[in-house]
Amino acid sequence: MDTQKEKQAIKARKHKKVRAKIKTAVARVRLSIFRSNRGFYVQIIDDKAGKTLVAASSQEVKEVKSESSRKIAIGFEVGKLIAKKALEKKIETVVFDRGGNKYHGRVKAVADGARAGGLKF
């Protein structure tokens, strides 16, 4: 099997496990993260209605000047942005869906930024 296909299969299995655990918390909406090489996208999704309520991406954030990691700093800002948009729509509590990614780096920065912005996980 091709190594790229193998990595995708492993990530898909992880995502399936994460989603199965989240399904138990049906009363809340889901904060979902998609991470690509160029950027990342964050959505707050209502699974009952099957609709995206709020969305933000790394493209919406202006250039961040940081000595450490630029991508992690942008992740933190995206987390704060999604929290701001969610609070405007009166969404306060969410379930965090890391999308099969490790809770590390950019994914963790988005979660920290959302918490700093006022969302509760």
C-alpha positions as CSV (number, residue, x, y, z in Angstrom):
1,M,0.0,0.0,0.0
2,D,1.2,3.5,-0.8
3,T,2.4,5.3,2.3
4,Q,0.2,8.4,1.6
5,K,-2.9,6.2,1.3
6,E,-1.9,4.4,4.5
7,K,-1.6,7.7,6.4
8,Q,-5.0,8.8,5.1
9,A,-6.5,5.5,6.2
10,I,-5.0,5.8,9.7
11,K,-6.3,9.4,10.0
12,A,-9.8,8.3,8.9
13,R,-9.9,5.6,11.5
14,K,-8.9,8.1,14.2
15,H,-11.5,10.6,13.0
16,K,-14.1,7.9,13.2
17,K,-13.2,7.1,16.8
18,V,-13.3,10.7,17.8
19,R,-16.7,11.2,16.1
20,A,-18.1,8.2,17.9
21,K,-17.1,9.6,21.3
22,I,-18.6,13.0,20.4
23,K,-22.0,11.5,19.3
24,T,-22.7,10.8,23.0
25,A,-22.8,14.6,23.8
26,V,-25.8,15.3,21.5
27,A,-27.1,18.3,23.4
28,R,-24.2,20.6,22.3
29,V,-23.0,21.8,19.0
30,R,-19.6,20.6,17.6
31,L,-16.5,22.7,17.0
32,S,-14.8,20.9,14.1
33,I,-11.3,21.5,12.7
34,F,-9.9,20.7,9.3
35,R,-6.2,21.1,8.9
36,S,-4.4,21.2,5.5
37,N,-0.9,22.1,4.5
38,R,-1.9,25.7,3.5
39,G,-4.2,26.6,6.3
40,F,-7.0,25.4,8.6
41,Y,-10.7,25.8,8.9
42,V,-12.9,25.8,12.0
43,Q,-16.6,25.3,12.0
44,I,-19.3,25.1,14.6
45,I,-21.8,22.6,13.4
46,D,-25.3,21.6,14.6
47,D,-25.5,17.9,13.9
48,K,-29.2,17.6,14.5
49,A,-30.1,20.2,11.9
50,G,-27.0,19.3,9.7
51,K,-26.0,22.9,9.3
52,T,-22.9,25.0,9.8
53,L,-23.7,27.8,12.3
54,V,-20.3,29.6,12.4
55,A,-17.1,29.3,10.4
56,A,-13.6,30.8,10.4
57,S,-10.4,30.1,8.7
58,S,-6.7,31.0,8.8
59,Q,-7.3,33.1,5.7
60,E,-9.5,35.5,7.6
61,V,-6.7,36.3,10.1
62,K,-4.4,39.2,9.3
63,E,-0.6,38.6,9.3
64,V,0.6,37.7,12.8
65,K,4.0,38.7,13.9
66,S,5.4,36.2,16.4
67,E,8.9,35.2,17.2
68,S,8.0,31.6,17.8
69,S,5.8,29.6,15.4
70,R,3.7,31.7,13.0
71,K,1.2,28.9,12.3
72,I,0.5,28.4,16.0
73,A,0.0,32.1,16.6
74,I,-2.4,32.2,13.7
75,G,-4.2,29.2,15.2
76,F,-4.7,31.0,18.5
77,E,-6.1,34.0,16.6
78,V,-8.5,31.8,14.6
79,G,-9.7,30.3,17.9
80,K,-10.4,33.7,19.3
81,L,-12.2,34.7,16.1
82,I,-14.5,31.6,16.1
83,A,-15.3,32.3,19.8
84,K,-16.2,35.9,19.0
85,K,-18.5,34.8,16.1
86,A,-20.1,32.1,18.3
87,L,-20.8,34.4,21.2
88,E,-22.5,36.8,18.8
89,K,-24.9,34.0,17.9
90,K,-25.3,33.1,21.6
91,I,-23.4,29.8,21.4
92,E,-21.4,29.3,24.6
93,T,-20.7,25.6,25.0
94,V,-19.4,23.3,22.3
95,V,-17.9,19.8,21.9
96,F,-14.3,19.9,20.5
97,D,-13.8,17.7,17.4
98,R,-10.1,17.5,16.5
99,G,-10.9,15.7,13.3
100,G,-8.4,12.9,13.6
101,N,-5.5,15.2,14.3
102,K,-3.3,15.0,17.4
103,Y,-4.2,17.5,20.1
104,H,-0.9,19.3,19.5
105,G,0.5,22.4,17.8
106,R,-2.1,24.3,15.6
107,V,-5.0,22.2,16.8
108,K,-4.2,22.9,20.5
109,A,-3.7,26.6,19.7
110,V,-7.2,26.8,18.2
111,A,-8.7,25.2,21.3
112,D,-6.7,27.5,23.6
113,G,-7.8,30.6,21.5
114,A,-11.4,29.5,21.6
115,R,-11.2,29.1,25.4
116,A,-9.6,32.5,25.7
117,G,-12.3,34.0,23.6
118,G,-15.0,32.7,26.0
119,L,-16.2,29.3,24.6
120,K,-16.6,26.4,27.1
121,F,-15.7,22.9,26.1
